[in-house]
Amino acid sequence: MDVYGERGFLMRRKVASVSVLAVLASLAVSAPARAADEFRTITREGVVLQYHRVAKAVTPVKGSGPTRSDFDGDGVDDIAANGDPSYFDPSRHPTGAVVVRYSSAPHVDYFSGVLSPDGGCSCFGMALVAGDFNGDGYDDLAIGDSDEVDPRNKTHAGGVWVIPGSRTGLVVDSAQHFNQSTPGVPGEAEEHDRFGSALAAGDINGDGRDDLAIGAYGESIGKIAEAGAVTVLYGGVGGLKVTGAQQLHQNQAAVPGAAERRDHFGWTLAIGKVNNNKYADLVIAAPHENDGQSWTGSGMVTLMWGSAGGVKLSGATSVTGAAVKKAMGHRDTIAWYLGEALAIGDVNGDGLGEVIAGAPSAQTPHIYGGLIAVFTGRTGGLSGSAVKIITQRTAGVPGSPEAGDRFGATLAVGDVTGDGRADVLVGAPGEAIGTKAEAGMITLLKGSSSGLTGSGAQGFDQDHPVVPGGAERGDKFGASVALLNLNGTGPLDAVVASTGEEVSGDQAGYPSGTLSRFHGASGGLVPQSGSWSGLSLRTDRVWPQRYGLRIAGPQSGGPLF
C-alpha cells in the first residue's frame, strides 16, 4: 500500500543538489485541492473539452539535457497522465481525466471530454503523446479519445485534441481539434473507427516541427470491417495542419499486406529515425494480422520511410510474427500478436534506430508470457533475419517466464545510462511476485555496441526496499512506463505506473493508482522513495482513479493493463 496516502510525494532522504531539490519540491502534491481556481469548457467543431485548473505553489526550475514532455519550456519534463474519471460532480459526465503536473508552471491542469447521452467508454486520454508541433520550443500535448462522438453524424468515431505549450504551461484557449469530419482530414467518421486510439509524434518531413500519426484500428476499408488505417497530420507554424494530410491502409499499393477483417492496422504506432537521414520514420503495427491462420505466430509490423514530402510511398517493409520464429531460440516460443507495443531507439549506437516490438501475448513457453523483438536498424528496413528476441528466458534477464506475465506489454526507449546508446524499459504488469498475482514488474535492458542485451539488466518490483509501496495482488506495477527528464539533468529518468494500487482513502476495488520515479545513472535506474497517487490529485471536481493508465511520451496506444 502507499503509506504516504494523500500527502503524495514525501521525500525520506536528503538530496545534495539545490536544483534537484527545487525540481522535487515542484512535483510535490499536498492535500487534495477542495476548491477549483478555474473551470470552464472549450468547444471546437461542436465537441466540448472540459478544463479545470488548480493553483499550486512551485519554485521555478531550470534544467538541461534532452526533454520529451516539457510543456512549460524550463528544461525539465512535465508529467501528463490519465486515469478513470471518478467525479464528485456527476452532472459533467466526464470521459477520462488527463492530469498535467508541471515542473515550473504554478498550477495543475485537468482535461476531460463529455460523455454522450447514449453512453460510450471512458476513452478520453487513452492515447497521450507530447510533441512540438508548431516548432516554438515548447512541447504540445495530443489527447486521443477513440469513442468521441462526431456531432455531424452522431457516430462514436473518435477524435484528437492538441493543446499547445507555452512558458506558462498548456494554453487551452489555443487548443485544436481533429476528427474525420474536420475539413481536409482523410476518411469519413463511422461508428467505432477508433480514430485517436493510438498516437505517435516525430518529425517525419524534417522541417523541424513534429508531426502526428493517428491510429484508427477500427476503420473499415471498403466493406472490410476493422481493417484499420493511419492518418498523418503535419506540423506548421500555427500547429498541426490538414494540408498534405495522408491516410495509410493496407489496400494501398505502397503499404505491405492487404486489408483484412480485424487486422487492426494502426493499433500501435511509433515515429523515430531508423536510417541515418534527417527524416523520422513511421512504424505501424497490425497485431491481429494472420490471427488464427498460423501456428507459428501472428501480427505484423510495418516500417514506412520519412521524406521531405511526408511518409514515403515506396520502400516500405514489414515483418510478421511468424517470420521471426527462426530467431526464437526455443521451439516452444511463439510471437502471438506481434506489435501490441512499439518503440524506436538506437540501442547499439551506430546511428541507425532499432524497432522494438512488444508481444505480451507471446508463448514463452506459457501463453501470455511475453517477449520483445528488436529489429536491427538497417537502411533496407525490417527483416525477419535481422532481429533479436528477448524473453525472461534470455540470459541475464530477471525473472522467469510464466503464464500471464505479459512481458513487453509496455515499452519506453531512451538513454538511461548516459553512454549514448538507447536502453529499453519493459513492463510486465502481469508478473506474479511470490503468490501475488499481477503485482507487476519492470525490467531495464541496456544498450551496448552489440545491441540490446540481458547483461546487466535490472528488475524492479514493489517489494524492492526503496520502491514505494509493496507488491500486492492486482497492483499491475509497470502497466505504463515512460522515460523522461525529471531532475533537470541527463540521462533520462523513469516514471512507472501501478494502476491497480489502492491507497489509504480508496474504496476497496476502486484503486487510485500511483506513479513511482527512478533516476537514470551510469549503472542504470536508481529507485526514488515516495510516490504520488490519483488520490493526491483529487479536487472538488475530479478524482483520477487507476492513475497512470497512460503517461505522455513519444508514442501511446495498445491494450490497457
Buried (B, 14 or more C-beta within 10 A) or exposed (E): BBEBBBBBBBEEEEBEEEBBBBBBBBBBBEEBBEEBEEBEEBEBBEBBBBBBBBEBEBEBBEBEBBBBBBBBBBBBBBBBBBBBBBBEEEEBBBBBBBBBBBBBBBBBBBBBBBBBEEEBEBBBBBBBBBBBBBBBEBBBBBBBBBBBBBBEEEBBBBBBBBBBBBEBBBBBEBBBBBBBBBEEBBBBBBEBBBBBBBBBBBBBBBBEBBBBBBBBBBBBBEEBBBBBBBBBBBBBEEBBBBEBBBBBBBBBEEBBBEBBBBBBBBBBBBBBBBBEBEBBBBBBBBBBBBBEEBEBBBBBBBBBBBBEEBBBBEEBBBBBBBBBBEBBEEEEBBBBBBBBBBBBBBBBBBEBBBBBBBBBBBBBBBEBBBBBBBBBBBEEBBBBEBBBBBBBBBEEBBBEBBBBBBBBBBBBBBBBBBBEBBBBBBBBBBBBBEEBBBBBBBBBBBBBEEBBBBEBBBBBBBBBEBBBBBBBBBBBBBBBBBBBBBBBBBBBBBBBBBBBBBBBBBEEEEBBBBBBBBBBEEEBBBBBBBBBBBBBBBBBBBBBBBBBBBBBBBBBBBBBB
